[in-house]
Amino acid sequence: MSTHCQVTGRTPGFGKAVSHSHVRTNRRWNPNIQRKTYYVPSLGRRITVTVSAKGIKTIDRDGIDAVVARLRAQGVKL
């Protein structure tokens, strides 16, 4: 599963982990990615999307039909 949200576009953030002795090593901050299945009434079927926790909140706020329309306008295949 890729660490990319289809709704918000969130991807991992990269930086350095700094130890007590100030040794810096590379690390990454992964977004909270989930696979969710939604029923879309306008399509008459279920779709599975890879979304972050913030993407789930966006779907709850705007509705799945509005989010699917926005994704289709961007050219995402669902």
HTML snippet that shows the backbone in 3Dmol.js (N, CA, C, O; Angstrom):
<script src="https://3Dmol.org/build/3Dmol-min.js"></script>
<div id="view" style="width:600px;height:400px;position:relative"></div>
<script>
const pdb = `
ATOM      1  N   MET A   1       0.839  -1.169   0.000  1.00  0.00           N
ATOM      2  CA  MET A   1       0.000   0.000   0.000  1.00  0.00           C
ATOM      3  C   MET A   1       0.892   1.243   0.000  1.00  0.00           C
ATOM      4  O   MET A   1       1.814   1.361   0.808  1.00  0.00           O
ATOM      5  N   SER A   2       0.605   2.156  -0.909  1.00  0.00           N
ATOM      6  CA  SER A   2       1.415   3.358  -0.974  1.00  0.00           C
ATOM      7  C   SER A   2       1.036   4.309   0.157  1.00  0.00           C
ATOM      8  O   SER A   2      -0.097   4.296   0.636  1.00  0.00           O
ATOM      9  N   THR A   3       1.983   5.124   0.573  1.00  0.00           N
ATOM     10  CA  THR A   3       1.707   6.091   1.631  1.00  0.00           C
ATOM     11  C   THR A   3       1.355   7.422   0.990  1.00  0.00           C
ATOM     12  O   THR A   3       2.074   8.411   1.126  1.00  0.00           O
ATOM     13  N   HIS A   4       0.223   7.420   0.283  1.00  0.00           N
ATOM     14  CA  HIS A   4      -0.245   8.607  -0.415  1.00  0.00           C
ATOM     15  C   HIS A   4      -1.752   8.654  -0.286  1.00  0.00           C
ATOM     16  O   HIS A   4      -2.432   7.681  -0.612  1.00  0.00           O
ATOM     17  N   CYS A   5      -2.292   9.782   0.189  1.00  0.00           N
ATOM     18  CA  CYS A   5      -3.732   9.930   0.350  1.00  0.00           C
ATOM     19  C   CYS A   5      -4.335  10.391  -0.968  1.00  0.00           C
ATOM     20  O   CYS A   5      -3.866  11.361  -1.563  1.00  0.00           O
ATOM     21  N   GLN A   6      -5.389   9.690  -1.434  1.00  0.00           N
ATOM     22  CA  GLN A   6      -6.022  10.057  -2.688  1.00  0.00           C
ATOM     23  C   GLN A   6      -6.856  11.319  -2.553  1.00  0.00           C
ATOM     24  O   GLN A   6      -7.072  12.013  -3.546  1.00  0.00           O
ATOM     25  N   VAL A   7      -7.329  11.638  -1.360  1.00  0.00           N
ATOM     26  CA  VAL A   7      -8.211  12.804  -1.172  1.00  0.00           C
ATOM     27  C   VAL A   7      -7.402  14.068  -0.914  1.00  0.00           C
ATOM     28  O   VAL A   7      -7.604  15.078  -1.588  1.00  0.00           O
ATOM     29  N   THR A   8      -6.492  14.025   0.047  1.00  0.00           N
ATOM     30  CA  THR A   8      -5.757  15.235   0.428  1.00  0.00           C
ATOM     31  C   THR A   8      -4.382  15.327  -0.228  1.00  0.00           C
ATOM     32  O   THR A   8      -3.791  16.405  -0.266  1.00  0.00           O
ATOM     33  N   GLY A   9      -3.863  14.206  -0.749  1.00  0.00           N
ATOM     34  CA  GLY A   9      -2.553  14.219  -1.376  1.00  0.00           C
ATOM     35  C   GLY A   9      -1.398  14.173  -0.399  1.00  0.00           C
ATOM     36  O   GLY A   9      -0.257  14.440  -0.777  1.00  0.00           O
ATOM     37  N   ARG A  10      -1.675  13.840   0.850  1.00  0.00           N
ATOM     38  CA  ARG A  10      -0.608  13.792   1.843  1.00  0.00           C
ATOM     39  C   ARG A  10       0.376  12.674   1.549  1.00  0.00           C
ATOM     40  O   ARG A  10      -0.016  11.561   1.199  1.00  0.00           O
ATOM     41  N   THR A  11       1.658  12.982   1.696  1.00  0.00           N
ATOM     42  CA  THR A  11       2.738  12.030   1.490  1.00  0.00           C
ATOM     43  C   THR A  11       3.654  12.081   2.708  1.00  0.00           C
ATOM     44  O   THR A  11       3.508  12.979   3.537  1.00  0.00           O
ATOM     45  N   PRO A  12       4.591  11.146   2.842  1.00  0.00           N
ATOM     46  CA  PRO A  12       5.488  11.182   4.002  1.00  0.00           C
ATOM     47  C   PRO A  12       6.339  12.446   4.031  1.00  0.00           C
ATOM     48  O   PRO A  12       6.707  12.994   2.992  1.00  0.00           O
ATOM     49  N   GLY A  13       6.639  12.894   5.244  1.00  0.00           N
ATOM     50  CA  GLY A  13       7.564  14.004   5.446  1.00  0.00           C
ATOM     51  C   GLY A  13       8.919  13.444   5.823  1.00  0.00           C
ATOM     52  O   GLY A  13       9.001  12.426   6.510  1.00  0.00           O
ATOM     53  N   PHE A  14       9.977  14.093   5.384  1.00  0.00           N
ATOM     54  CA  PHE A  14      11.320  13.598   5.633  1.00  0.00           C
ATOM     55  C   PHE A  14      12.095  14.598   6.477  1.00  0.00           C
ATOM     56  O   PHE A  14      11.866  15.805   6.396  1.00  0.00           O
ATOM     57  N   GLY A  15      13.010  14.085   7.284  1.00  0.00           N
ATOM     58  CA  GLY A  15      13.822  14.954   8.124  1.00  0.00           C
ATOM     59  C   GLY A  15      14.913  14.154   8.810  1.00  0.00           C
ATOM     60  O   GLY A  15      15.328  13.100   8.328  1.00  0.00           O
ATOM     61  N   LYS A  16      15.365  14.665   9.928  1.00  0.00           N
ATOM     62  CA  LYS A  16      16.444  14.029  10.686  1.00  0.00           C
ATOM     63  C   LYS A  16      15.957  13.714  12.091  1.00  0.00           C
ATOM     64  O   LYS A  16      15.230  14.495  12.704  1.00  0.00           O
ATOM     65  N   ALA A  17      16.373  12.548  12.591  1.00  0.00           N
ATOM     66  CA  ALA A  17      16.194  12.214  13.997  1.00  0.00           C
ATOM     67  C   ALA A  17      17.482  12.620  14.701  1.00  0.00           C
ATOM     68  O   ALA A  17      18.571  12.238  14.273  1.00  0.00           O
ATOM     69  N   VAL A  18      17.365  13.387  15.772  1.00  0.00           N
ATOM     70  CA  VAL A  18      18.546  13.885  16.477  1.00  0.00           C
ATOM     71  C   VAL A  18      18.620  13.174  17.823  1.00  0.00           C
ATOM     72  O   VAL A  18      17.711  13.286  18.646  1.00  0.00           O
ATOM     73  N   SER A  19      19.707  12.444  18.040  1.00  0.00           N
ATOM     74  CA  SER A  19      19.875  11.698  19.283  1.00  0.00           C
ATOM     75  C   SER A  19      20.369  12.636  20.395  1.00  0.00           C
ATOM     76  O   SER A  19      20.591  13.829  20.189  1.00  0.00           O
ATOM     77  N   HIS A  20      20.527  12.044  21.568  1.00  0.00           N
ATOM     78  CA  HIS A  20      21.012  12.825  22.707  1.00  0.00           C
ATOM     79  C   HIS A  20      22.409  13.375  22.438  1.00  0.00           C
ATOM     80  O   HIS A  20      22.747  14.461  22.908  1.00  0.00           O
ATOM     81  N   SER A  21      23.223  12.633  21.684  1.00  0.00           N
ATOM     82  CA  SER A  21      24.585  13.094  21.365  1.00  0.00           C
ATOM     83  C   SER A  21      24.608  13.929  20.083  1.00  0.00           C
ATOM     84  O   SER A  21      25.683  14.238  19.569  1.00  0.00           O
ATOM     85  N   HIS A  22      23.454  14.291  19.573  1.00  0.00           N
ATOM     86  CA  HIS A  22      23.278  15.107  18.367  1.00  0.00           C
ATOM     87  C   HIS A  22      23.740  14.415  17.094  1.00  0.00           C
ATOM     88  O   HIS A  22      24.091  15.083  16.121  1.00  0.00           O
ATOM     89  N   VAL A  23      23.746  13.092  17.087  1.00  0.00           N
ATOM     90  CA  VAL A  23      23.993  12.347  15.859  1.00  0.00           C
ATOM     91  C   VAL A  23      22.699  12.388  15.057  1.00  0.00           C
ATOM     92  O   VAL A  23      21.635  12.018  15.555  1.00  0.00           O
ATOM     93  N   ARG A  24      22.801  12.838  13.818  1.00  0.00           N
ATOM     94  CA  ARG A  24      21.604  12.990  12.992  1.00  0.00           C
ATOM     95  C   ARG A  24      21.489  11.821  12.016  1.00  0.00           C
ATOM     96  O   ARG A  24      22.427  11.515  11.279  1.00  0.00           O
ATOM     97  N   THR A  25      20.322  11.174  12.025  1.00  0.00           N
ATOM     98  CA  THR A  25      20.046  10.093  11.090  1.00  0.00           C
ATOM     99  C   THR A  25      18.748  10.415  10.357  1.00  0.00           C
ATOM    100  O   THR A  25      17.882  11.121  10.875  1.00  0.00           O
ATOM    101  N   ASN A  26      18.635   9.885   9.147  1.00  0.00           N
ATOM    102  CA  ASN A  26      17.444  10.159   8.346  1.00  0.00           C
ATOM    103  C   ASN A  26      16.238   9.422   8.907  1.00  0.00           C
ATOM    104  O   ASN A  26      16.367   8.311   9.421  1.00  0.00           O
ATOM    105  N   ARG A  27      15.088  10.028   8.810  1.00  0.00           N
ATOM    106  CA  ARG A  27      13.839   9.394   9.215  1.00  0.00           C
ATOM    107  C   ARG A  27      12.701   9.955   8.387  1.00  0.00           C
ATOM    108  O   ARG A  27      12.868  10.937   7.664  1.00  0.00           O
ATOM    109  N   ARG A  28      11.548   9.325   8.497  1.00  0.00           N
ATOM    110  CA  ARG A  28      10.386   9.832   7.786  1.00  0.00           C
ATOM    111  C   ARG A  28       9.154   9.738   8.666  1.00  0.00           C
ATOM    112  O   ARG A  28       9.024   8.831   9.488  1.00  0.00           O
ATOM    113  N   TRP A  29       8.253  10.691   8.481  1.00  0.00           N
ATOM    114  CA  TRP A  29       6.989  10.746   9.195  1.00  0.00           C
ATOM    115  C   TRP A  29       5.902  10.321   8.222  1.00  0.00           C
ATOM    116  O   TRP A  29       5.580  11.051   7.284  1.00  0.00           O
ATOM    117  N   ASN A  30       5.330   9.129   8.447  1.00  0.00           N
ATOM    118  CA  ASN A  30       4.306   8.610   7.555  1.00  0.00           C
ATOM    119  C   ASN A  30       2.933   9.151   7.935  1.00  0.00           C
ATOM    120  O   ASN A  30       2.628   9.272   9.121  1.00  0.00           O
ATOM    121  N   PRO A  31       2.104   9.475   6.956  1.00  0.00           N
ATOM    122  CA  PRO A  31       0.721   9.866   7.266  1.00  0.00           C
ATOM    123  C   PRO A  31      -0.072   8.637   7.696  1.00  0.00           C
ATOM    124  O   PRO A  31       0.301   7.507   7.382  1.00  0.00           O
ATOM    125  N   ASN A  32      -1.155   8.862   8.409  1.00  0.00           N
ATOM    126  CA  ASN A  32      -2.009   7.776   8.891  1.00  0.00           C
ATOM    127  C   ASN A  32      -2.916   7.338   7.741  1.00  0.00           C
ATOM    128  O   ASN A  32      -4.013   7.870   7.574  1.00  0.00           O
ATOM    129  N   ILE A  33      -2.454   6.371   6.952  1.00  0.00           N
ATOM    130  CA  ILE A  33      -3.153   5.937   5.740  1.00  0.00           C
ATOM    131  C   ILE A  33      -4.020   4.715   6.042  1.00  0.00           C
ATOM    132  O   ILE A  33      -3.566   3.759   6.671  1.00  0.00           O
ATOM    133  N   GLN A  34      -5.270   4.758   5.588  1.00  0.00           N
ATOM    134  CA  GLN A  34      -6.222   3.660   5.754  1.00  0.00           C
ATOM    135  C   GLN A  34      -6.843   3.334   4.403  1.00  0.00           C
ATOM    136  O   GLN A  34      -6.940   4.199   3.533  1.00  0.00           O
ATOM    137  N   ARG A  35      -7.264   2.083   4.232  1.00  0.00           N
ATOM    138  CA  ARG A  35      -8.063   1.703   3.059  1.00  0.00           C
ATOM    139  C   ARG A  35      -9.505   1.650   3.506  1.00  0.00           C
ATOM    140  O   ARG A  35      -9.858   0.870   4.391  1.00  0.00           O
ATOM    141  N   LYS A  36     -10.348   2.479   2.896  1.00  0.00           N
ATOM    142  CA  LYS A  36     -11.761   2.555   3.279  1.00  0.00           C
ATOM    143  C   LYS A  36     -12.622   2.248   2.069  1.00  0.00           C
ATOM    144  O   LYS A  36     -12.284   2.615   0.944  1.00  0.00           O
ATOM    145  N   THR A  37     -13.741   1.572   2.307  1.00  0.00           N
ATOM    146  CA  THR A  37     -14.708   1.276   1.266  1.00  0.00           C
ATOM    147  C   THR A  37     -15.952   2.110   1.536  1.00  0.00           C
ATOM    148  O   THR A  37     -16.500   2.084   2.638  1.00  0.00           O
ATOM    149  N   TYR A  38     -16.392   2.847   0.526  1.00  0.00           N
ATOM    150  CA  TYR A  38     -17.580   3.695   0.630  1.00  0.00           C
ATOM    151  C   TYR A  38     -18.575   3.292  -0.443  1.00  0.00           C
ATOM    152  O   TYR A  38     -18.185   2.903  -1.543  1.00  0.00           O
ATOM    153  N   TYR A  39     -19.860   3.386  -0.123  1.00  0.00           N
ATOM    154  CA  TYR A  39     -20.897   3.207  -1.124  1.00  0.00           C
ATOM    155  C   TYR A  39     -21.200   4.574  -1.718  1.00  0.00           C
ATOM    156  O   TYR A  39     -21.487   5.523  -0.988  1.00  0.00           O
ATOM    157  N   VAL A  40     -21.137   4.677  -3.041  1.00  0.00           N
ATOM    158  CA  VAL A  40     -21.388   5.940  -3.733  1.00  0.00           C
ATOM    159  C   VAL A  40     -22.735   5.829  -4.440  1.00  0.00           C
ATOM    160  O   VAL A  40     -22.852   5.101  -5.427  1.00  0.00           O
ATOM    161  N   PRO A  41     -23.758   6.539  -3.952  1.00  0.00           N
ATOM    162  CA  PRO A  41     -25.091   6.423  -4.557  1.00  0.00           C
ATOM    163  C   PRO A  41     -25.137   6.870  -6.013  1.00  0.00           C
ATOM    164  O   PRO A  41     -25.875   6.286  -6.807  1.00  0.00           O
ATOM    165  N   SER A  42     -24.370   7.886  -6.379  1.00  0.00           N
ATOM    166  CA  SER A  42     -24.414   8.380  -7.765  1.00  0.00           C
ATOM    167  C   SER A  42     -23.849   7.355  -8.750  1.00  0.00           C
ATOM    168  O   SER A  42     -24.264   7.312  -9.908  1.00  0.00           O
ATOM    169  N   LEU A  43     -22.900   6.529  -8.291  1.00  0.00           N
ATOM    170  CA  LEU A  43     -22.335   5.481  -9.143  1.00  0.00           C
ATOM    171  C   LEU A  43     -23.087   4.162  -8.999  1.00  0.00           C
ATOM    172  O   LEU A  43     -23.030   3.308  -9.883  1.00  0.00           O
ATOM    173  N   GLY A  44     -23.795   4.000  -7.878  1.00  0.00           N
ATOM    174  CA  GLY A  44     -24.531   2.774  -7.627  1.00  0.00           C
ATOM    175  C   GLY A  44     -23.637   1.604  -7.266  1.00  0.00           C
ATOM    176  O   GLY A  44     -24.022   0.453  -7.472  1.00  0.00           O
ATOM    177  N   ARG A  45     -22.448   1.870  -6.732  1.00  0.00           N
ATOM    178  CA  ARG A  45     -21.519   0.796  -6.366  1.00  0.00           C
ATOM    179  C   ARG A  45     -20.602   1.270  -5.244  1.00  0.00           C
ATOM    180  O   ARG A  45     -20.622   2.432  -4.839  1.00  0.00           O
ATOM    181  N   ARG A  46     -19.796   0.327  -4.759  1.00  0.00           N
ATOM    182  CA  ARG A  46     -18.813   0.640  -3.729  1.00  0.00           C
ATOM    183  C   ARG A  46     -17.486   0.998  -4.378  1.00  0.00           C
ATOM    184  O   ARG A  46     -17.147   0.495  -5.449  1.00  0.00           O
ATOM    185  N   ILE A  47     -16.736   1.880  -3.710  1.00  0.00           N
ATOM    186  CA  ILE A  47     -15.380   2.190  -4.156  1.00  0.00           C
ATOM    187  C   ILE A  47     -14.449   2.050  -2.952  1.00  0.00           C
ATOM    188  O   ILE A  47     -14.847   2.298  -1.814  1.00  0.00           O
ATOM    189  N   THR A  48     -13.227   1.657  -3.214  1.00  0.00           N
ATOM    190  CA  THR A  48     -12.208   1.560  -2.176  1.00  0.00           C
ATOM    191  C   THR A  48     -11.184   2.643  -2.437  1.00  0.00           C
ATOM    192  O   THR A  48     -10.615   2.726  -3.525  1.00  0.00           O
ATOM    193  N   VAL A  49     -10.953   3.477  -1.427  1.00  0.00           N
ATOM    194  CA  VAL A  49      -9.994   4.574  -1.557  1.00  0.00           C
ATOM    195  C   VAL A  49      -8.936   4.445  -0.474  1.00  0.00           C
ATOM    196  O   VAL A  49      -9.196   3.918   0.608  1.00  0.00           O
ATOM    197  N   THR A  50      -7.751   4.928  -0.773  1.00  0.00           N
ATOM    198  CA  THR A  50      -6.651   4.997   0.181  1.00  0.00           C
ATOM    199  C   THR A  50      -6.607   6.419   0.704  1.00  0.00           C
ATOM    200  O   THR A  50      -6.227   7.342  -0.017  1.00  0.00           O
ATOM    201  N   VAL A  51      -6.996   6.596   1.961  1.00  0.00           N
ATOM    202  CA  VAL A  51      -7.144   7.941   2.515  1.00  0.00           C
ATOM    203  C   VAL A  51      -6.423   8.057   3.848  1.00  0.00           C
ATOM    204  O   VAL A  51      -6.225   7.071   4.557  1.00  0.00           O
ATOM    205  N   SER A  52      -6.037   9.283   4.172  1.00  0.00           N
ATOM    206  CA  SER A  52      -5.468   9.571   5.482  1.00  0.00           C
ATOM    207  C   SER A  52      -6.611   9.851   6.452  1.00  0.00           C
ATOM    208  O   SER A  52      -7.772   9.926   6.050  1.00  0.00           O
ATOM    209  N   ALA A  53      -6.277  10.001   7.715  1.00  0.00           N
ATOM    210  CA  ALA A  53      -7.300  10.295   8.724  1.00  0.00           C
ATOM    211  C   ALA A  53      -7.964  11.638   8.420  1.00  0.00           C
ATOM    212  O   ALA A  53      -9.166  11.794   8.635  1.00  0.00           O
ATOM    213  N   LYS A  54      -7.198  12.603   7.926  1.00  0.00           N
ATOM    214  CA  LYS A  54      -7.779  13.889   7.564  1.00  0.00           C
ATOM    215  C   LYS A  54      -8.660  13.751   6.324  1.00  0.00           C
ATOM    216  O   LYS A  54      -9.663  14.454   6.196  1.00  0.00           O
ATOM    217  N   GLY A  55      -8.294  12.853   5.413  1.00  0.00           N
ATOM    218  CA  GLY A  55      -9.124  12.596   4.243  1.00  0.00           C
ATOM    219  C   GLY A  55     -10.476  12.011   4.619  1.00  0.00           C
ATOM    220  O   GLY A  55     -11.484  12.329   3.988  1.00  0.00           O
ATOM    221  N   ILE A  56     -10.510  11.153   5.646  1.00  0.00           N
ATOM    222  CA  ILE A  56     -11.767  10.590   6.134  1.00  0.00           C
ATOM    223  C   ILE A  56     -12.649  11.699   6.685  1.00  0.00           C
ATOM    224  O   ILE A  56     -13.859  11.712   6.454  1.00  0.00           O
ATOM    225  N   LYS A  57     -12.046  12.626   7.409  1.00  0.00           N
ATOM    226  CA  LYS A  57     -12.806  13.763   7.944  1.00  0.00           C
ATOM    227  C   LYS A  57     -13.335  14.647   6.824  1.00  0.00           C
ATOM    228  O   LYS A  57     -14.439  15.181   6.925  1.00  0.00           O
ATOM    229  N   THR A  58     -12.554  14.807   5.754  1.00  0.00           N
ATOM    230  CA  THR A  58     -12.990  15.591   4.599  1.00  0.00           C
ATOM    231  C   THR A  58     -14.188  14.930   3.929  1.00  0.00           C
ATOM    232  O   THR A  58     -15.131  15.617   3.536  1.00  0.00           O
ATOM    233  N   ILE A  59     -14.165  13.608   3.794  1.00  0.00           N
ATOM    234  CA  ILE A  59     -15.294  12.888   3.213  1.00  0.00           C
ATOM    235  C   ILE A  59     -16.523  13.010   4.100  1.00  0.00           C
ATOM    236  O   ILE A  59     -17.635  13.164   3.597  1.00  0.00           O
ATOM    237  N   ASP A  60     -16.337  12.942   5.415  1.00  0.00           N
ATOM    238  CA  ASP A  60     -17.463  13.104   6.339  1.00  0.00           C
ATOM    239  C   ASP A  60     -18.065  14.502   6.232  1.00  0.00           C
ATOM    240  O   ASP A  60     -19.280  14.668   6.343  1.00  0.00           O
ATOM    241  N   ARG A  61     -17.221  15.500   6.019  1.00  0.00           N
ATOM    242  CA  ARG A  61     -17.697  16.886   5.963  1.00  0.00           C
ATOM    243  C   ARG A  61     -18.381  17.201   4.634  1.00  0.00           C
ATOM    244  O   ARG A  61     -19.477  17.762   4.617  1.00  0.00           O
ATOM    245  N   ASP A  62     -17.730  16.839   3.509  1.00  0.00           N
ATOM    246  CA  ASP A  62     -18.231  17.235   2.192  1.00  0.00           C
ATOM    247  C   ASP A  62     -19.179  16.220   1.576  1.00  0.00           C
ATOM    248  O   ASP A  62     -20.010  16.578   0.742  1.00  0.00           O
ATOM    249  N   GLY A  63     -19.068  14.959   1.974  1.00  0.00           N
ATOM    250  CA  GLY A  63     -19.875  13.904   1.376  1.00  0.00           C
ATOM    251  C   GLY A  63     -19.068  13.162   0.324  1.00  0.00           C
ATOM    252  O   GLY A  63     -18.211  13.739  -0.347  1.00  0.00           O
ATOM    253  N   ILE A  64     -19.358  11.868   0.190  1.00  0.00           N
ATOM    254  CA  ILE A  64     -18.583  11.034  -0.719  1.00  0.00           C
ATOM    255  C   ILE A  64     -18.831  11.412  -2.176  1.00  0.00           C
ATOM    256  O   ILE A  64     -17.920  11.309  -2.998  1.00  0.00           O
ATOM    257  N   ASP A  65     -20.056  11.851  -2.517  1.00  0.00           N
ATOM    258  CA  ASP A  65     -20.344  12.222  -3.905  1.00  0.00           C
ATOM    259  C   ASP A  65     -19.503  13.419  -4.348  1.00  0.00           C
ATOM    260  O   ASP A  65     -18.983  13.435  -5.463  1.00  0.00           O
ATOM    261  N   ALA A  66     -19.371  14.414  -3.480  1.00  0.00           N
ATOM    262  CA  ALA A  66     -18.583  15.603  -3.822  1.00  0.00           C
ATOM    263  C   ALA A  66     -17.108  15.256  -3.958  1.00  0.00           C
ATOM    264  O   ALA A  66     -16.427  15.764  -4.849  1.00  0.00           O
ATOM    265  N   VAL A  67     -16.612  14.392  -3.076  1.00  0.00           N
ATOM    266  CA  VAL A  67     -15.198  14.014  -3.121  1.00  0.00           C
ATOM    267  C   VAL A  67     -14.908  13.187  -4.371  1.00  0.00           C
ATOM    268  O   VAL A  67     -13.872  13.374  -5.009  1.00  0.00           O
ATOM    269  N   VAL A  68     -15.820  12.269  -4.730  1.00  0.00           N
ATOM    270  CA  VAL A  68     -15.634  11.456  -5.934  1.00  0.00           C
ATOM    271  C   VAL A  68     -15.661  12.338  -7.177  1.00  0.00           C
ATOM    272  O   VAL A  68     -14.879  12.125  -8.104  1.00  0.00           O
ATOM    273  N   ALA A  69     -16.551  13.322  -7.206  1.00  0.00           N
ATOM    274  CA  ALA A  69     -16.606  14.236  -8.351  1.00  0.00           C
ATOM    275  C   ALA A  69     -15.296  15.017  -8.476  1.00  0.00           C
ATOM    276  O   ALA A  69     -14.798  15.224  -9.583  1.00  0.00           O
ATOM    277  N   ARG A  70     -14.742  15.449  -7.346  1.00  0.00           N
ATOM    278  CA  ARG A  70     -13.482  16.186  -7.348  1.00  0.00           C
ATOM    279  C   ARG A  70     -12.328  15.293  -7.830  1.00  0.00           C
ATOM    280  O   ARG A  70     -11.469  15.742  -8.589  1.00  0.00           O
ATOM    281  N   LEU A  71     -12.312  14.035  -7.389  1.00  0.00           N
ATOM    282  CA  LEU A  71     -11.260  13.115  -7.804  1.00  0.00           C
ATOM    283  C   LEU A  71     -11.359  12.791  -9.286  1.00  0.00           C
ATOM    284  O   LEU A  71     -10.339  12.696  -9.969  1.00  0.00           O
ATOM    285  N   ARG A  72     -12.583  12.619  -9.793  1.00  0.00           N
ATOM    286  CA  ARG A  72     -12.758  12.342 -11.219  1.00  0.00           C
ATOM    287  C   ARG A  72     -12.339  13.531 -12.071  1.00  0.00           C
ATOM    288  O   ARG A  72     -11.819  13.353 -13.173  1.00  0.00           O
ATOM    289  N   ALA A  73     -12.564  14.751 -11.568  1.00  0.00           N
ATOM    290  CA  ALA A  73     -12.134  15.942 -12.307  1.00  0.00           C
ATOM    291  C   ALA A  73     -10.615  16.005 -12.393  1.00  0.00           C
ATOM    292  O   ALA A  73     -10.066  16.545 -13.354  1.00  0.00           O
ATOM    293  N   GLN A  74      -9.933  15.453 -11.385  1.00  0.00           N
ATOM    294  CA  GLN A  74      -8.467  15.409 -11.391  1.00  0.00           C
ATOM    295  C   GLN A  74      -7.930  14.267 -12.239  1.00  0.00           C
ATOM    296  O   GLN A  74      -6.728  14.203 -12.499  1.00  0.00           O
ATOM    297  N   GLY A  75      -8.813  13.355 -12.678  1.00  0.00           N
ATOM    298  CA  GLY A  75      -8.390  12.248 -13.523  1.00  0.00           C
ATOM    299  C   GLY A  75      -8.040  10.983 -12.777  1.00  0.00           C
ATOM    300  O   GLY A  75      -7.418  10.089 -13.350  1.00  0.00           O
ATOM    301  N   VAL A  76      -8.424  10.878 -11.500  1.00  0.00           N
ATOM    302  CA  VAL A  76      -8.148   9.687 -10.716  1.00  0.00           C
ATOM    303  C   VAL A  76      -9.176   8.621 -11.080  1.00  0.00           C
ATOM    304  O   VAL A  76     -10.375   8.895 -11.118  1.00  0.00           O
ATOM    305  N   LYS A  77      -8.704   7.410 -11.347  1.00  0.00           N
ATOM    306  CA  LYS A  77      -9.608   6.309 -11.683  1.00  0.00           C
ATOM    307  C   LYS A  77     -10.097   5.647 -10.404  1.00  0.00           C
ATOM    308  O   LYS A  77      -9.302   5.243  -9.556  1.00  0.00           O
ATOM    309  N   LEU A  78     -11.419   5.540 -10.277  1.00  0.00           N
ATOM    310  CA  LEU A  78     -12.007   4.911  -9.082  1.00  0.00           C
ATOM    311  C   LEU A  78     -12.809   3.690  -9.463  1.00  0.00           C
ATOM    312  O   LEU A  78     -13.377   3.029  -8.594  1.00  0.00           O
TER     313      LEU A  78
END
`;
const viewer = $3Dmol.createViewer("view");
viewer.addModel(pdb, "pdb");
viewer.setStyle({}, {cartoon: {color: "spectrum"}});
viewer.zoomTo();
viewer.render();
</script>
